[in-house]
């Protein structure tokens, strides 16, 4: 006895099956973030919104993002960092203080679906100048930028639950002063 799939719309169509018993389908694939932007309008860019000029002498907190939604997780698709010279970057998880938090200088939040009126449930703080600090969290990851930008792809695997946060810091490698900026591309999902 075999399996037979039949059309439920009343037209009597069946599924085409090839000689290896595989169903022939027509489908397309898009990433979760694009699908979310289309279906839910809950995909966002969070950014510094300006270039900051850090010095070589210290680590500078540049961007802080905290998920404040009580019902949805914030899934990070990518983190992009940019610099005009070689720089080292560190991401920290769940910071609780420092001037990047206490200054509460608004960063940029943009919904990627221009037709959506949704607003992210998040605290987005950007450094207003060099020398901002961070504290209270723990190290997550690090990377180096050359001139230009680096993009770390997490494909939604880096997840901020309610009140979880991520802080990005930058420190110059060789030049006395450079320019730096950062962007986090993320989207909301209800997770079981």
Buried (B, 14 or more C-beta within 10 A) or exposed (E): EEEEEEEEEEEEEEEEBEEEEEEEEEEEEEEBBBEBBBEBBBBBBBBBBEEBBBBBEBBBBBBBBBBBBEEBBBBBBBBBBBBBBBBBBBBBBBBEEBBBBEBEBEBBBEBBBEEBEEEBBBBBBBBBEBBBBBBEBEEBBEEEBEEEEBEBEBEBEBBBEBEBBBBBBBBBBEBEEBBBBBBBBBBBBEEE
